[in-house]
Amino acid sequence: MVTLDKLSKTYNKGSVLAVDKVSFEVNKGELFGLIGPDGAGKTSIFRMLTTLLLPDEGSATVDGFDIVKDYKSIRNTVGYMPGRFSLYQDLSVEENLNFFATIFNTTIEENYDLIKDIYVQIEPFKDRKAGKLSGGMKQKLALSCALIHRPTVLFLDEPTTGVDAVSRKEFWEMLKRLKTQGITILVSTPYMDEATLCDRIALIQSGKILSIDTPQNIVDAYPDNLFAIKAESIYYLLNDLRAYTKVKGCFTFGEFVHISFKDKSATNESDILAYLKEKGHKNIEIKAVTPGIEDCFIRLMTEETN
């Protein structure tokens, strides 16, 4: 179990607030996602929970150990995979694994059952220098090293950033299998589509938690009817929709613009079509859509800044 109580962290002598009184709890055996863009405070939270940073305010525990008083116990029981590849690039795959196993007074063979599904994919490259591996293979090696001592809690800081779509999918499949081993997993990511793969998520922006719940509950709580609109020029479409007095929220999503209306009781479809035609837009397409996590995040972020 992981608990945070009003945890705060500032940088540059207090001038930059990275984490602003963050509180949440992660249950044992849960796959918990910390979802937010770059600079939201995700890495600072993970570094405090893994005892690499001291908080300025608040408290936190990992497996019942205080992150300040019991830092040695925490370091012996958690696994941490930082966002940047930080293994020894001049050592081979096997040498890196043996090195980290030795640090924790264990061996690859002792906990092989935990990493075997990952290791079989990198074993053909066991003699290759870590720095020469592909992005996906580096990711698998880093995860294996973080697991080699069988941690009770695993922290993964943006583990899929910069890897291809296939490797991302494989990585999340590995996390599902690890969860069956009873390991508590905390993963941070800027990718909103990965939020749905977690048991629960915390949406974070500018060091503040916007919402904590299951992905489905967060989506179900979206209060407005949502529509997707497309036309020939998305640039002018976006500007004209934001100038339309009946529109509440308006943001680009690929080739579409997602909008919600101030009047929730009416769809306003005919009115907005007439408005866009008057503005000279052609090949207009409008359809009702189901909100996703990204829609929810943008709504919460907008409410927070207003």
C-alpha positions as CSV (number, residue, x, y, z in Angstrom):
1,M,0.0,0.0,0.0
2,V,1.1,3.6,-0.8
3,T,-0.3,6.6,0.9
4,L,0.3,10.3,0.3
5,D,-0.9,13.1,2.6
6,K,-0.6,16.7,1.4
7,L,2.8,16.0,-0.2
8,S,4.4,19.1,-1.6
9,K,7.7,19.9,-3.4
10,T,9.2,23.2,-4.6
11,Y,12.3,24.0,-6.6
12,N,14.5,27.0,-7.1
13,K,14.2,28.0,-3.4
14,G,10.5,27.7,-3.4
15,S,9.8,29.7,-6.5
16,V,8.5,26.7,-8.6
17,L,5.8,24.6,-7.1
18,A,6.1,21.1,-8.6
19,V,3.8,19.1,-6.3
20,D,1.0,20.9,-4.5
21,K,-0.4,19.1,-1.4
22,V,-1.1,15.8,-3.2
23,S,-3.0,13.2,-1.3
24,F,-4.1,9.7,-2.5
25,E,-3.9,6.1,-1.6
26,V,-2.9,3.0,-3.7
27,N,-4.2,-0.3,-2.6
28,K,-2.0,-3.5,-2.4
29,G,-1.9,-5.3,-5.7
30,E,-3.4,-2.4,-7.6
31,L,-2.3,-1.0,-11.0
32,F,-2.5,2.7,-10.4
33,G,-1.9,5.3,-13.1
34,L,-0.6,8.9,-12.6
35,I,-1.8,10.6,-15.8
36,G,-0.7,14.0,-16.9
37,P,1.4,16.0,-19.4
38,D,5.1,16.8,-19.1
39,G,5.8,19.1,-16.1
40,A,2.7,18.0,-14.2
41,G,4.6,16.7,-11.2
42,K,4.6,13.0,-11.9
43,T,8.4,12.4,-11.7
44,S,8.7,14.5,-8.6
45,I,6.1,12.4,-6.8
46,F,7.8,9.2,-7.8
47,R,11.2,10.5,-6.7
48,M,9.8,11.4,-3.3
49,L,8.1,8.0,-2.9
50,T,11.3,6.2,-3.9
51,T,13.3,8.4,-1.4
52,L,15.3,10.2,-4.0
53,L,13.8,13.5,-3.1
54,L,12.8,14.9,0.3
55,P,9.3,16.5,0.4
56,D,9.0,20.1,1.6
57,E,5.6,19.4,3.3
58,G,3.3,16.5,3.9
59,S,4.1,12.9,4.4
60,A,3.9,9.5,2.6
61,T,4.4,5.9,3.3
62,V,5.3,2.9,1.1
63,D,4.4,-0.5,2.5
64,G,4.0,1.2,5.9
65,F,7.5,2.7,5.8
66,D,7.8,6.5,6.1
67,I,9.6,8.0,3.1
68,V,11.9,10.1,5.3
69,K,12.5,8.0,8.4
70,D,12.5,4.6,6.8
71,Y,14.2,5.3,3.5
72,K,16.6,2.3,3.7
73,S,13.7,-0.1,4.2
74,I,11.9,1.4,1.2
75,R,14.9,1.1,-1.0
76,N,15.2,-2.6,-0.2
77,T,11.6,-3.3,-1.0
78,V,10.6,-1.2,-4.1
79,G,11.5,-1.3,-7.7
80,Y,12.0,1.9,-9.7
81,M,12.2,2.4,-13.4
82,P,13.0,6.0,-14.2
83,G,11.8,7.7,-17.3
84,R,15.3,8.0,-18.8
85,F,17.2,4.8,-19.5
86,S,19.7,4.7,-16.6
87,L,21.4,1.3,-16.8
88,Y,25.1,0.9,-17.5
89,Q,25.3,1.2,-21.3
90,D,28.8,-0.2,-21.6
91,L,27.7,-3.4,-19.8
92,S,25.9,-6.2,-21.6
93,V,22.3,-7.2,-20.9
94,E,23.4,-10.1,-18.7
95,E,26.0,-8.1,-16.9
96,N,23.4,-5.4,-16.0
97,L,21.0,-8.0,-14.6
98,N,23.8,-9.7,-12.6
99,F,24.9,-6.4,-11.2
100,F,21.5,-5.4,-10.0
101,A,20.9,-8.8,-8.6
102,T,24.1,-8.7,-6.6
103,I,23.2,-5.3,-5.1
104,F,20.1,-6.9,-3.6
105,N,22.0,-10.1,-2.5
106,T,20.0,-12.3,-4.9
107,T,20.6,-14.0,-8.3
108,I,18.8,-14.0,-11.7
109,E,17.9,-17.7,-11.1
110,E,16.3,-17.0,-7.6
111,N,13.6,-14.7,-9.1
112,Y,13.6,-16.0,-12.6
113,D,9.9,-16.9,-12.4
114,L,9.1,-13.3,-12.0
115,I,11.0,-12.0,-15.0
116,K,11.0,-15.0,-17.3
117,D,8.2,-13.7,-19.6
118,I,10.3,-10.5,-20.1
119,Y,13.8,-12.1,-20.1
120,V,13.0,-14.7,-22.9
121,Q,12.5,-11.7,-25.2
122,I,15.9,-10.1,-24.4
123,E,17.9,-13.3,-23.8
124,P,19.0,-13.6,-27.5
125,F,20.7,-10.2,-27.0
126,K,22.2,-11.1,-23.5
127,D,25.8,-10.4,-24.8
128,R,24.9,-7.1,-26.5
129,K,25.9,-3.8,-24.8
130,A,22.8,-2.2,-23.2
131,G,23.6,1.1,-25.1
132,K,23.2,-0.8,-28.4
133,L,19.7,-2.1,-27.7
134,S,16.6,-0.8,-29.4
135,G,14.2,1.4,-27.4
136,G,11.8,-1.5,-26.7
137,M,14.6,-3.8,-25.6
138,K,16.1,-1.2,-23.3
139,Q,12.6,-0.9,-21.8
140,K,12.4,-4.6,-21.2
141,L,15.9,-4.8,-19.7
142,A,15.2,-1.8,-17.4
143,L,12.0,-3.5,-16.2
144,S,13.8,-6.8,-15.6
145,C,16.5,-5.0,-13.5
146,A,13.7,-3.2,-11.5
147,L,12.1,-6.6,-10.7
148,I,15.2,-8.7,-10.1
149,H,14.8,-8.5,-6.3
150,R,11.1,-9.2,-6.3
151,P,9.8,-5.8,-5.1
152,T,6.5,-5.4,-3.3
153,V,5.9,-2.0,-5.0
154,L,7.0,-1.1,-8.5
155,F,7.3,2.5,-9.7
156,L,7.4,3.0,-13.5
157,D,8.0,6.6,-14.6
158,E,6.7,7.1,-18.1
159,P,8.0,3.7,-19.2
160,T,6.5,3.7,-22.7
161,T,7.7,7.2,-23.8
162,G,9.6,7.0,-27.0
163,V,8.9,3.4,-27.8
164,D,6.9,2.0,-30.8
165,A,3.2,1.1,-30.6
166,V,4.0,-2.7,-30.6
167,S,6.4,-2.4,-27.7
168,R,3.9,-0.2,-25.8
169,K,1.2,-2.9,-26.1
170,E,3.7,-5.7,-25.1
171,F,4.7,-3.6,-22.1
172,W,1.2,-3.3,-20.8
173,E,0.6,-7.0,-21.3
174,M,3.6,-7.6,-19.1
175,L,2.2,-5.3,-16.4
176,K,-1.0,-7.3,-16.4
177,R,0.9,-10.5,-15.8
178,L,3.0,-8.9,-13.0
179,K,-0.2,-7.7,-11.3
180,T,-1.2,-11.4,-10.9
181,Q,2.0,-11.8,-8.8
182,G,0.6,-9.5,-6.1
183,I,2.9,-6.6,-6.9
184,T,1.5,-3.1,-6.4
185,I,2.3,-1.1,-9.6
186,L,2.3,2.7,-9.9
187,V,2.9,3.9,-13.5
188,S,3.0,7.5,-14.8
189,T,2.3,8.4,-18.4
190,P,1.4,11.4,-20.6
191,Y,-0.6,9.1,-22.9
192,M,-4.3,9.4,-22.2
193,D,-5.1,6.1,-24.0
194,E,-3.0,4.2,-21.5
195,A,-5.2,5.4,-18.6
196,T,-7.9,2.9,-19.5
197,L,-5.4,0.1,-18.8
198,C,-5.2,1.0,-15.1
199,D,-7.4,-0.1,-12.3
200,R,-7.6,3.5,-11.0
201,I,-6.0,6.7,-12.2
202,A,-5.2,10.2,-10.8
203,L,-5.3,13.0,-13.3
204,I,-2.7,15.6,-12.5
205,Q,-1.8,19.0,-13.8
206,S,0.5,21.7,-12.5
207,G,1.2,19.6,-9.4
208,K,-2.5,19.3,-8.4
209,I,-4.7,16.2,-8.6
210,L,-7.8,17.0,-10.7
211,S,-9.6,13.6,-10.2
212,I,-9.0,10.2,-8.8
213,D,-11.2,7.2,-9.7
214,T,-11.5,4.3,-12.1
215,P,-11.2,5.3,-15.8
216,Q,-14.8,4.3,-16.4
217,N,-16.2,6.4,-13.5
218,I,-14.2,9.4,-14.6
219,V,-15.7,9.1,-18.1
220,D,-19.2,8.5,-16.8
221,A,-18.9,11.7,-14.7
222,Y,-18.5,13.8,-17.9
223,P,-21.5,16.2,-17.5
224,D,-22.1,17.5,-21.1
225,N,-23.2,16.1,-24.4
226,L,-20.2,15.9,-26.6
227,F,-20.0,16.4,-30.4
228,A,-17.2,16.0,-33.0
229,I,-17.2,18.3,-35.9
230,K,-15.1,18.2,-39.1
231,A,-14.8,20.6,-42.0
232,E,-12.4,21.4,-44.8
233,S,-10.2,23.8,-42.7
234,I,-9.8,22.8,-39.1
235,Y,-7.9,26.0,-38.3
236,Y,-10.8,28.3,-39.3
237,L,-13.3,25.8,-37.9
238,L,-11.7,25.9,-34.5
239,N,-11.6,29.7,-34.5
240,D,-15.2,30.1,-35.6
241,L,-16.5,27.5,-33.1
242,R,-14.6,29.2,-30.2
243,A,-16.3,32.5,-31.2
244,Y,-19.8,30.9,-31.3
245,T,-21.7,32.0,-28.2
246,K,-23.5,28.7,-27.6
247,V,-20.3,26.7,-27.4
248,K,-18.9,25.9,-23.9
249,G,-15.8,23.9,-24.7
250,C,-13.9,23.5,-27.9
251,F,-10.6,21.5,-28.5
252,T,-9.0,19.7,-31.5
253,F,-8.8,15.9,-31.5
254,G,-7.0,14.8,-34.7
255,E,-9.0,15.9,-37.7
256,F,-12.1,16.7,-35.6
257,V,-13.0,19.4,-33.1
258,H,-14.7,18.2,-29.9
259,I,-17.3,20.7,-28.6
260,S,-19.8,20.9,-25.8
261,F,-22.7,23.4,-25.5
262,K,-23.7,25.7,-22.7
263,D,-27.3,24.5,-23.0
264,K,-27.2,20.9,-21.9
265,S,-30.9,20.3,-22.7
266,A,-30.5,20.9,-26.4
267,T,-28.2,19.5,-29.0
268,N,-28.0,22.7,-31.0
269,E,-26.9,20.7,-34.1
270,S,-29.1,22.5,-36.6
271,D,-28.1,25.9,-35.2
272,I,-24.4,25.2,-35.4
273,L,-24.6,23.8,-38.9
274,A,-26.4,27.0,-40.0
275,Y,-23.8,29.1,-38.3
276,L,-20.8,27.2,-39.9
277,K,-22.4,27.4,-43.4
278,E,-22.9,31.1,-42.9
279,K,-19.2,31.3,-42.1
280,G,-18.4,29.6,-45.4
281,H,-17.4,26.1,-44.1
282,K,-17.8,23.2,-46.5
283,N,-18.1,19.4,-46.2
284,I,-19.3,19.8,-42.6
285,E,-19.6,16.6,-40.5
286,I,-21.1,16.6,-37.0
287,K,-21.8,13.6,-34.8
288,A,-22.4,12.8,-31.2
289,V,-19.4,11.1,-29.5
290,T,-18.7,9.3,-26.2
291,P,-16.2,11.3,-24.1
292,G,-12.7,9.8,-23.5
293,I,-10.2,10.3,-20.7
294,E,-8.6,13.1,-22.7
295,D,-11.9,15.0,-23.0
296,C,-12.4,14.6,-19.2
297,F,-8.8,15.8,-18.5
298,I,-9.3,18.9,-20.7
299,R,-12.6,19.7,-19.0
300,L,-11.1,19.4,-15.5
301,M,-8.0,21.3,-16.4
302,T,-10.1,24.2,-17.9
303,E,-12.3,24.3,-14.8
304,E,-9.2,24.4,-12.6
305,T,-7.7,27.4,-14.5
306,N,-11.0,29.3,-14.7
